[in-house]
């Protein structure tokens, strides 16, 4: 119904996430049920992206970010900013006029010395960023430290490399694959072989969620559950909802319900469907988690509800 009454934005919206609609040049976000979760106050309203599911919004020429509940996590204060990537970094303009990278709370985590570039807005969770410095692309880690002294002219946008490296074009036109140590590989086969070197992956995994997940699976497959759990915990603490969910189930099953519920709640807040259902199963029969479960397509949760909440939610549940 709202699509008929309001101008639907052209942004690519992930299914289940709140959707921005505009009227008279101002945008608000609505959830799956058509419930408005923000005011009509934004001049631009982007899709939800990244592990933390944040959306870029603008009021006038100021940029900020909201979460899936419509709460302004970072109020619109930046002169210019871009969407978060899968590694939890976003390019933002400092009051000096230069750019740096912020975290999910709006804090600059790198020096603010860079110029704008399209490639600089990319963050695929590889732990590497490619900002523009003095007219050339450089490669830095999430703290702003350069991984090599080399410069490049182009990044292959969208080339994930298992979330652990990037594909670049050198100034001489050659295409190379660059890993966390800054070493260039001239073929994907060589680069992929390097990614199977566990000592190499462990050397930078403390700051790379994709490396943490790779090590989690590597040690699990080898039945080294202690090491697998170590890397799963690190990934969960870095905001991976799947790891948060797995840890929650393991901890609750092992008797540590308090720690398990904290991880489960964190995963549910990010919209993880299984976590949302489990929040209901484990006794959190609150409308917040029930509505979020239905919003993200977890329709089976309806049968788990109390009679009172079934009555409250029946109008939203396709006539169940």
C-alpha atoms as a printed R data frame, in Angstrom:
    type eleno elety resid chain resno      x       y       z
1   ATOM     1    CA   UNK     A     1  0.000   0.000   0.000
2   ATOM     2    CA   UNK     A     2  2.760   2.429   0.843
3   ATOM     3    CA   UNK     A     3  4.342   1.860  -2.525
4   ATOM     4    CA   UNK     A     4  1.174   3.258  -4.091
5   ATOM     5    CA   UNK     A     5  1.156   6.347  -1.872
6   ATOM     6    CA   UNK     A     6  4.811   7.302  -1.627
7   ATOM     7    CA   UNK     A     7  7.669   7.625  -4.043
8   ATOM     8    CA   UNK     A     8  9.703   4.416  -3.842
9   ATOM     9    CA   UNK     A     9 13.462   5.018  -3.934
10  ATOM    10    CA   UNK     A    10 15.619   3.454  -6.615
11  ATOM    11    CA   UNK     A    11 18.083   2.037  -4.096
12  ATOM    12    CA   UNK     A    12 18.702  -1.723  -4.095
13  ATOM    13    CA   UNK     A    13 16.978  -2.849  -0.890
14  ATOM    14    CA   UNK     A    14 17.731  -6.187   0.726
15  ATOM    15    CA   UNK     A    15 14.573  -8.224   1.232
16  ATOM    16    CA   UNK     A    16 13.242  -7.874   4.750
17  ATOM    17    CA   UNK     A    17 15.166  -4.716   5.590
18  ATOM    18    CA   UNK     A    18 13.330  -1.441   6.242
19  ATOM    19    CA   UNK     A    19 12.605   0.440   3.033
20  ATOM    20    CA   UNK     A    20 12.802   4.212   2.469
21  ATOM    21    CA   UNK     A    21  9.873   6.038   0.892
22  ATOM    22    CA   UNK     A    22  9.725   9.708  -0.008
23  ATOM    23    CA   UNK     A    23  7.039  12.372   0.007
24  ATOM    24    CA   UNK     A    24  7.527  16.033  -0.806
25  ATOM    25    CA   UNK     A    25 11.271  15.478  -1.087
26  ATOM    26    CA   UNK     A    26 11.693  13.948   2.396
27  ATOM    27    CA   UNK     A    27 12.270  10.268   3.146
28  ATOM    28    CA   UNK     A    28 11.273   7.982   6.009
29  ATOM    29    CA   UNK     A    29 11.850   4.247   6.557
30  ATOM    30    CA   UNK     A    30  9.071   1.659   6.832
31  ATOM    31    CA   UNK     A    31  9.283  -1.946   7.990
32  ATOM    32    CA   UNK     A    32  7.782  -4.977   6.290
33  ATOM    33    CA   UNK     A    33  4.387  -4.368   7.878
34  ATOM    34    CA   UNK     A    34  4.178  -0.787   6.606
35  ATOM    35    CA   UNK     A    35  4.984   0.632  10.020
36  ATOM    36    CA   UNK     A    36  6.966   3.878   9.864
37  ATOM    37    CA   UNK     A    37 10.116   3.648  12.012
38  ATOM    38    CA   UNK     A    38 11.578   7.131  11.324
39  ATOM    39    CA   UNK     A    39 10.244  10.599  10.664
40  ATOM    40    CA   UNK     A    40 10.049  12.047   7.150
41  ATOM    41    CA   UNK     A    41 13.263  13.992   7.730
42  ATOM    42    CA   UNK     A    42 15.914  12.632   5.367
43  ATOM    43    CA   UNK     A    43 16.865  14.227   2.053
44  ATOM    44    CA   UNK     A    44 18.611  11.009   0.984
45  ATOM    45    CA   UNK     A    45 18.022   7.496   2.312
46  ATOM    46    CA   UNK     A    46 20.201   4.547   1.364
47  ATOM    47    CA   UNK     A    47 19.905   0.752   1.691
48  ATOM    48    CA   UNK     A    48 21.119  -1.227   4.689
49  ATOM    49    CA   UNK     A    49 24.603  -2.654   4.229
50  ATOM    50    CA   UNK     A    50 27.468  -4.272   6.074
51  ATOM    51    CA   UNK     A    51 27.624  -6.675   9.027
52  ATOM    52    CA   UNK     A    52 26.026  -4.085  11.297
53  ATOM    53    CA   UNK     A    53 23.142  -3.413   8.868
54  ATOM    54    CA   UNK     A    54 23.384   0.360   8.792
55  ATOM    55    CA   UNK     A    55 21.915   2.721   6.212
56  ATOM    56    CA   UNK     A    56 23.458   5.984   5.028
57  ATOM    57    CA   UNK     A    57 21.121   8.971   5.426
58  ATOM    58    CA   UNK     A    58 21.450  12.692   4.717
59  ATOM    59    CA   UNK     A    59 19.855  15.790   6.195
60  ATOM    60    CA   UNK     A    60 20.761  18.700   3.965
61  ATOM    61    CA   UNK     A    61 24.428  18.200   3.110
62  ATOM    62    CA   UNK     A    62 25.197  16.275   6.321
63  ATOM    63    CA   UNK     A    63 25.574  12.478   6.344
64  ATOM    64    CA   UNK     A    64 24.925   9.959   9.125
65  ATOM    65    CA   UNK     A    65 23.747   6.374   9.693
66  ATOM    66    CA   UNK     A    66 20.707   4.576  11.145
67  ATOM    67    CA   UNK     A    67 20.203   0.955  12.250
68  ATOM    68    CA   UNK     A    68 17.351  -1.415  11.309
69  ATOM    69    CA   UNK     A    69 15.222  -0.056  14.146
70  ATOM    70    CA   UNK     A    70 15.453   3.471  12.734
71  ATOM    71    CA   UNK     A    71 17.772   4.692  15.482
72  ATOM    72    CA   UNK     A    72 20.443   7.195  14.471
73  ATOM    73    CA   UNK     A    73 23.651   5.403  15.398
74  ATOM    74    CA   UNK     A    74 25.698   8.221  13.890
75  ATOM    75    CA   UNK     A    75 23.751  11.518  13.654
76  ATOM    76    CA   UNK     A    76 24.052  13.421  10.337
77  ATOM    77    CA   UNK     A    77 27.183  15.464  11.083
78  ATOM    78    CA   UNK     A    78 29.620  14.543   8.299
79  ATOM    79    CA   UNK     A    79 30.065  16.849   5.305
80  ATOM    80    CA   UNK     A    80 30.178  13.766   3.092
81  ATOM    81    CA   UNK     A    81 30.202  10.032   3.834
82  ATOM    82    CA   UNK     A    82 29.608   6.718   2.074
83  ATOM    83    CA   UNK     A    83 27.994   3.383   2.886
84  ATOM    84    CA   UNK     A    84 29.643   0.891   5.200
85  ATOM    85    CA   UNK     A    85 31.255  -2.183   3.723
86  ATOM    86    CA   UNK     A    86 31.485  -5.715   5.066
87  ATOM    87    CA   UNK     A    87 34.546  -4.872   7.118
88  ATOM    88    CA   UNK     A    88 32.840  -2.136   9.123
89  ATOM    89    CA   UNK     A    89 34.635   0.841   7.565
90  ATOM    90    CA   UNK     A    90 33.182   3.780   5.635
91  ATOM    91    CA   UNK     A    91 34.890   6.637   3.833
92  ATOM    92    CA   UNK     A    92 33.956  10.021   5.346
93  ATOM    93    CA   UNK     A    93 35.051  13.603   4.844
94  ATOM    94    CA   UNK     A    94 36.793  15.304   7.757
95  ATOM    95    CA   UNK     A    95 36.207  18.987   8.521
96  ATOM    96    CA   UNK     A    96 39.712  19.600   7.110
97  ATOM    97    CA   UNK     A    97 38.357  18.696   3.673
98  ATOM    98    CA   UNK     A    98 40.336  15.456   3.477
99  ATOM    99    CA   UNK     A    99 38.912  11.949   3.865
100 ATOM   100    CA   UNK     A   100 39.460   9.152   6.354
101 ATOM   101    CA   UNK     A   101 37.729   5.941   7.387
102 ATOM   102    CA   UNK     A   102 35.249   5.749  10.262
103 ATOM   103    CA   UNK     A   103 33.967   2.807  12.269
104 ATOM   104    CA   UNK     A   104 30.315   1.958  12.944
105 ATOM   105    CA   UNK     A   105 30.114   4.569  15.719
106 ATOM   106    CA   UNK     A   106 31.406   7.399  13.519
107 ATOM   107    CA   UNK     A   107 34.932   7.512  14.963
108 ATOM   108    CA   UNK     A   108 37.822   8.104  12.554
109 ATOM   109    CA   UNK     A   109 40.076   5.044  12.619
110 ATOM   110    CA   UNK     A   110 42.634   6.196  10.040
111 ATOM   111    CA   UNK     A   111 44.439   9.474   9.358
112 ATOM   112    CA   UNK     A   112 42.293  12.007   7.462
113 ATOM   113    CA   UNK     A   113 44.750  12.633   4.642
114 ATOM   114    CA   UNK     A   114 43.088  11.115   1.610
115 ATOM   115    CA   UNK     A   115 41.274  12.495  -1.425
116 ATOM   116    CA   UNK     A   116 37.957  11.149  -2.657
117 ATOM   117    CA   UNK     A   117 38.057   8.265  -5.110
118 ATOM   118    CA   UNK     A   118 35.416   5.769  -6.173
119 ATOM   119    CA   UNK     A   119 37.794   2.919  -5.327
120 ATOM   120    CA   UNK     A   120 38.268   4.414  -1.879
121 ATOM   121    CA   UNK     A   121 34.629   3.742  -1.004
122 ATOM   122    CA   UNK     A   122 35.086  -0.041  -1.319
123 ATOM   123    CA   UNK     A   123 35.343  -2.218   1.778
124 ATOM   124    CA   UNK     A   124 34.680  -5.903   1.158
125 ATOM   125    CA   UNK     A   125 35.871  -7.117   4.517
126 ATOM   126    CA   UNK     A   126 39.330  -8.001   3.229
127 ATOM   127    CA   UNK     A   127 41.009  -5.868   5.867
128 ATOM   128    CA   UNK     A   128 42.420  -3.738   3.043
129 ATOM   129    CA   UNK     A   129 41.324  -0.333   1.745
130 ATOM   130    CA   UNK     A   130 42.392   1.590  -1.366
131 ATOM   131    CA   UNK     A   131 42.177   5.347  -0.768
132 ATOM   132    CA   UNK     A   132 43.537   8.030  -3.106
133 ATOM   133    CA   UNK     A   133 46.709   9.795  -1.939
134 ATOM   134    CA   UNK     A   134 48.436  12.412  -4.126
135 ATOM   135    CA   UNK     A   135 46.556  11.222  -7.206
136 ATOM   136    CA   UNK     A   136 47.357   7.508  -6.832
137 ATOM   137    CA   UNK     A   137 45.671   4.565  -5.151
138 ATOM   138    CA   UNK     A   138 47.501   3.102  -2.202
139 ATOM   139    CA   UNK     A   139 46.747   0.034  -0.080
140 ATOM   140    CA   UNK     A   140 46.245   0.414   3.681
141 ATOM   141    CA   UNK     A   141 44.919  -1.738   6.501
142 ATOM   142    CA   UNK     A   142 42.017  -0.752   8.755
143 ATOM   143    CA   UNK     A   143 44.292   1.291  11.025
144 ATOM   144    CA   UNK     A   144 45.592   3.349   8.097
145 ATOM   145    CA   UNK     A   145 49.028   1.680   7.931
146 ATOM   146    CA   UNK     A   146 50.299   1.107   4.398
147 ATOM   147    CA   UNK     A   147 50.877  -2.543   3.557
148 ATOM   148    CA   UNK     A   148 53.423  -1.617   0.854
149 ATOM   149    CA   UNK     A   149 54.942   1.424  -0.844
150 ATOM   150    CA   UNK     A   150 53.441   0.520  -4.220
151 ATOM   151    CA   UNK     A   151 50.780   2.655  -5.929
152 ATOM   152    CA   UNK     A   152 48.028   1.663  -8.359
153 ATOM   153    CA   UNK     A   153 45.657   3.231 -10.845
154 ATOM   154    CA   UNK     A   154 42.539   1.072 -10.513
155 ATOM   155    CA   UNK     A   155 40.772  -1.445  -8.274
156 ATOM   156    CA   UNK     A   156 38.465  -4.155  -9.599
157 ATOM   157    CA   UNK     A   157 35.339  -3.152  -7.711
158 ATOM   158    CA   UNK     A   158 33.417  -6.131  -6.379
159 ATOM   159    CA   UNK     A   159 36.288  -8.615  -6.670
160 ATOM   160    CA   UNK     A   160 36.220 -10.276  -3.268
161 ATOM   161    CA   UNK     A   161 39.164 -12.723  -3.309
162 ATOM   162    CA   UNK     A   162 37.631 -14.734  -0.465
163 ATOM   163    CA   UNK     A   163 37.456 -11.518   1.546
164 ATOM   164    CA   UNK     A   164 41.204 -11.667   2.189
165 ATOM   165    CA   UNK     A   165 42.730  -9.751  -0.712
166 ATOM   166    CA   UNK     A   166 42.045  -7.329  -3.553
167 ATOM   167    CA   UNK     A   167 42.572  -7.213  -7.297
168 ATOM   168    CA   UNK     A   168 44.330  -4.122  -8.640
169 ATOM   169    CA   UNK     A   169 45.731  -2.630 -11.849
170 ATOM   170    CA   UNK     A   170 49.282  -1.359 -11.547
171 ATOM   171    CA   UNK     A   171 50.441   1.883 -13.109
172 ATOM   172    CA   UNK     A   172 52.104  -0.126 -15.898
173 ATOM   173    CA   UNK     A   173 48.746  -1.754 -16.736
174 ATOM   174    CA   UNK     A   174 49.464  -5.196 -15.278
175 ATOM   175    CA   UNK     A   175 46.752  -6.817 -13.173
176 ATOM   176    CA   UNK     A   176 47.825  -8.225  -9.810
177 ATOM   177    CA   UNK     A   177 46.311  -9.767  -6.686
178 ATOM   178    CA   UNK     A   178 47.430  -8.196  -3.430
179 ATOM   179    CA   UNK     A   179 47.276  -9.872  -0.048
180 ATOM   180    CA   UNK     A   180 47.513  -8.580   3.489
181 ATOM   181    CA   UNK     A   181 51.312  -8.544   3.401
182 ATOM   182    CA   UNK     A   182 51.325  -6.284   0.325
183 ATOM   183    CA   UNK     A   183 52.883  -8.950  -1.875
184 ATOM   184    CA   UNK     A   184 51.676  -8.963  -5.494
185 ATOM   185    CA   UNK     A   185 50.597 -12.203  -7.175
186 ATOM   186    CA   UNK     A   186 50.227 -12.281 -10.951
187 ATOM   187    CA   UNK     A   187 47.702 -15.114 -11.091
188 ATOM   188    CA   UNK     A   188 44.705 -15.983  -8.969
189 ATOM   189    CA   UNK     A   189 45.972 -19.562  -8.679
190 ATOM   190    CA   UNK     A   190 49.169 -18.383  -6.992
191 ATOM   191    CA   UNK     A   191 47.233 -16.086  -4.704
192 ATOM   192    CA   UNK     A   192 44.708 -18.793  -3.781
193 ATOM   193    CA   UNK     A   193 47.532 -21.202  -2.976
194 ATOM   194    CA   UNK     A   194 48.873 -18.609  -0.556
195 ATOM   195    CA   UNK     A   195 45.464 -18.418   1.131
196 ATOM   196    CA   UNK     A   196 45.745 -22.138   1.903
197 ATOM   197    CA   UNK     A   197 48.902 -21.445   3.903
198 ATOM   198    CA   UNK     A   198 47.389 -21.366   7.393
199 ATOM   199    CA   UNK     A   199 50.454 -19.735   8.942
200 ATOM   200    CA   UNK     A   200 50.055 -16.899   6.442
201 ATOM   201    CA   UNK     A   201 46.326 -16.491   7.194
202 ATOM   202    CA   UNK     A   202 46.950 -16.547  10.954
203 ATOM   203    CA   UNK     A   203 49.576 -13.804  10.588
204 ATOM   204    CA   UNK     A   204 46.876 -11.193   9.907
205 ATOM   205    CA   UNK     A   205 43.717 -12.845  11.247
206 ATOM   206    CA   UNK     A   206 43.534 -10.720  14.399
207 ATOM   207    CA   UNK     A   207 42.186  -7.829  12.278
208 ATOM   208    CA   UNK     A   208 40.363  -9.717   9.521
209 ATOM   209    CA   UNK     A   209 36.952 -11.284  10.082
210 ATOM   210    CA   UNK     A   210 37.118 -13.334   6.862
211 ATOM   211    CA   UNK     A   211 40.440 -14.828   7.924
212 ATOM   212    CA   UNK     A   212 38.906 -15.622  11.326
213 ATOM   213    CA   UNK     A   213 36.037 -17.466   9.649
214 ATOM   214    CA   UNK     A   214 38.441 -19.344   7.372
215 ATOM   215    CA   UNK     A   215 40.485 -20.480  10.386
216 ATOM   216    CA   UNK     A   216 37.321 -21.387  12.298
217 ATOM   217    CA   UNK     A   217 36.284 -23.761   9.494
218 ATOM   218    CA   UNK     A   218 39.836 -25.047   8.894
219 ATOM   219    CA   UNK     A   219 40.298 -26.179  12.488
220 ATOM   220    CA   UNK     A   220 36.742 -27.467  12.797
221 ATOM   221    CA   UNK     A   221 37.240 -29.725   9.770
222 ATOM   222    CA   UNK     A   222 40.362 -31.081  11.476
223 ATOM   223    CA   UNK     A   223 38.442 -31.637  14.712
224 ATOM   224    CA   UNK     A   224 40.591 -29.129  16.592
225 ATOM   225    CA   UNK     A   225 37.515 -27.681  18.282
226 ATOM   226    CA   UNK     A   226 39.438 -25.576  20.792
227 ATOM   227    CA   UNK     A   227 41.172 -23.565  18.062
228 ATOM   228    CA   UNK     A   228 37.998 -23.454  16.000
229 ATOM   229    CA   UNK     A   229 36.133 -21.969  18.972
230 ATOM   230    CA   UNK     A   230 38.886 -19.388  19.510
231 ATOM   231    CA   UNK     A   231 38.478 -18.005  15.986
232 ATOM   232    CA   UNK     A   232 34.683 -18.268  16.117
233 ATOM   233    CA   UNK     A   233 34.672 -16.105  19.254
234 ATOM   234    CA   UNK     A   234 36.895 -13.512  17.567
235 ATOM   235    CA   UNK     A   235 34.605 -13.400  14.515
236 ATOM   236    CA   UNK     A   236 31.546 -13.079  16.748
237 ATOM   237    CA   UNK     A   237 33.113 -10.244  18.706
238 ATOM   238    CA   UNK     A   238 33.787  -8.498  15.391
239 ATOM   239    CA   UNK     A   239 30.086  -8.590  14.597
240 ATOM   240    CA   UNK     A   240 29.516 -11.750  12.509
241 ATOM   241    CA   UNK     A   241 25.923 -12.737  13.313
242 ATOM   242    CA   UNK     A   242 26.384 -16.349  12.132
243 ATOM   243    CA   UNK     A   243 29.257 -16.836  14.561
244 ATOM   244    CA   UNK     A   244 27.275 -15.100  17.278
245 ATOM   245    CA   UNK     A   245 24.431 -17.548  16.648
246 ATOM   246    CA   UNK     A   246 26.675 -20.636  16.674
247 ATOM   247    CA   UNK     A   247 28.402 -19.510  19.857
248 ATOM   248    CA   UNK     A   248 25.086 -18.781  21.521
249 ATOM   249    CA   UNK     A   249 23.766 -22.294  20.855
250 ATOM   250    CA   UNK     A   250 27.037 -23.888  22.038
251 ATOM   251    CA   UNK     A   251 27.170 -21.834  25.231
252 ATOM   252    CA   UNK     A   252 23.506 -22.317  26.108
253 ATOM   253    CA   UNK     A   253 23.757 -26.055  25.426
254 ATOM   254    CA   UNK     A   254 26.847 -26.160  27.655
255 ATOM   255    CA   UNK     A   255 25.033 -24.490  30.536
256 ATOM   256    CA   UNK     A   256 26.371 -20.928  30.203
257 ATOM   257    CA   UNK     A   257 23.004 -19.375  29.458
258 ATOM   258    CA   UNK     A   258 23.953 -15.804  30.376
259 ATOM   259    CA   UNK     A   259 26.870 -15.616  27.920
260 ATOM   260    CA   UNK     A   260 24.911 -17.515  25.273
261 ATOM   261    CA   UNK     A   261 21.937 -15.180  25.461
262 ATOM   262    CA   UNK     A   262 24.172 -12.123  25.029
263 ATOM   263    CA   UNK     A   263 25.538 -13.529  21.752
264 ATOM   264    CA   UNK     A   264 22.058 -14.640  20.671
265 ATOM   265    CA   UNK     A   265 20.621 -11.201  21.321
266 ATOM   266    CA   UNK     A   266 23.434  -9.552  19.339
267 ATOM   267    CA   UNK     A   267 22.753 -11.824  16.349
268 ATOM   268    CA   UNK     A   268 19.007 -11.211  16.586
269 ATOM   269    CA   UNK     A   269 19.515  -7.443  16.647
270 ATOM   270    CA   UNK     A   270 21.279  -7.761  13.282
271 ATOM   271    CA   UNK     A   271 18.243  -9.519  11.797
272 ATOM   272    CA   UNK     A   272 19.605 -13.088  11.854
273 ATOM   273    CA   UNK     A   273 16.413 -15.086  11.280
274 ATOM   274    CA   UNK     A   274 17.401 -18.200  13.238
275 ATOM   275    CA   UNK     A   275 18.543 -16.083  16.170
276 ATOM   276    CA   UNK     A   276 15.243 -14.214  16.160
277 ATOM   277    CA   UNK     A   277 13.283 -17.462  16.396
278 ATOM   278    CA   UNK     A   278 15.553 -18.738  19.174
279 ATOM   279    CA   UNK     A   279 14.978 -15.549  21.157
280 ATOM   280    CA   UNK     A   280 11.304 -16.529  21.170
281 ATOM   281    CA   UNK     A   281 12.036 -20.214  21.867
282 ATOM   282    CA   UNK     A   282 14.203 -19.334  24.857
283 ATOM   283    CA   UNK     A   283 11.447 -17.340  26.467
284 ATOM   284    CA   UNK     A   284 11.732 -13.831  25.017
285 ATOM   285    CA   UNK     A   285  8.103 -13.624  23.919
286 ATOM   286    CA   UNK     A   286  8.398  -9.889  23.280
287 ATOM   287    CA   UNK     A   287  6.829  -8.112  20.354
288 ATOM   288    CA   UNK     A   288 10.226  -6.724  19.275
289 ATOM   289    CA   UNK     A   289 11.735 -10.134  18.456
290 ATOM   290    CA   UNK     A   290  8.458 -11.562  17.192
291 ATOM   291    CA   UNK     A   291  7.931  -8.688  14.754
292 ATOM   292    CA   UNK     A   292 11.567  -8.876  13.600
293 ATOM   293    CA   UNK     A   293 11.230 -12.644  13.060
294 ATOM   294    CA   UNK     A   294  8.213 -12.116  10.833
295 ATOM   295    CA   UNK     A   295  9.880  -9.169   9.100
296 ATOM   296    CA   UNK     A   296 12.799 -11.367   8.050
297 ATOM   297    CA   UNK     A   297 10.525 -14.114   6.773
298 ATOM   298    CA   UNK     A   298 10.650 -16.449   9.788
299 ATOM   299    CA   UNK     A   299  6.930 -17.215   9.556
300 ATOM   300    CA   UNK     A   300  7.167 -20.394  11.663
301 ATOM   301    CA   UNK     A   301  7.633 -18.247  14.737
302 ATOM   302    CA   UNK     A   302  3.892 -17.494  14.771
303 ATOM   303    CA   UNK     A   303  3.101 -20.965  16.125
304 ATOM   304    CA   UNK     A   304  5.488 -20.398  19.057
305 ATOM   305    CA   UNK     A   305  3.682 -17.335  20.363
306 ATOM   306    CA   UNK     A   306  1.411 -16.914  23.327
307 ATOM   307    CA   UNK     A   307 -2.289 -16.585  22.520
308 ATOM   308    CA   UNK     A   308 -2.160 -12.903  23.474
309 ATOM   309    CA   UNK     A   309  0.650 -12.107  21.051
310 ATOM   310    CA   UNK     A   310 -0.969 -14.208  18.334
311 ATOM   311    CA   UNK     A   311 -4.027 -11.962  18.598
312 ATOM   312    CA   UNK     A   312 -1.884  -8.825  18.465
313 ATOM   313    CA   UNK     A   313  0.067  -9.957  15.417
314 ATOM   314    CA   UNK     A   314 -2.670 -11.769  13.480
315 ATOM   315    CA   UNK     A   315 -3.407  -8.753  11.215
316 ATOM   316    CA   UNK     A   316  0.207  -8.846  10.014
317 ATOM   317    CA   UNK     A   317  0.487 -12.596   9.448
318 ATOM   318    CA   UNK     A   318 -1.307 -13.155   6.156
319 ATOM   319    CA   UNK     A   319 -4.519 -14.376   7.729
320 ATOM   320    CA   UNK     A   320 -3.041 -17.191   9.868
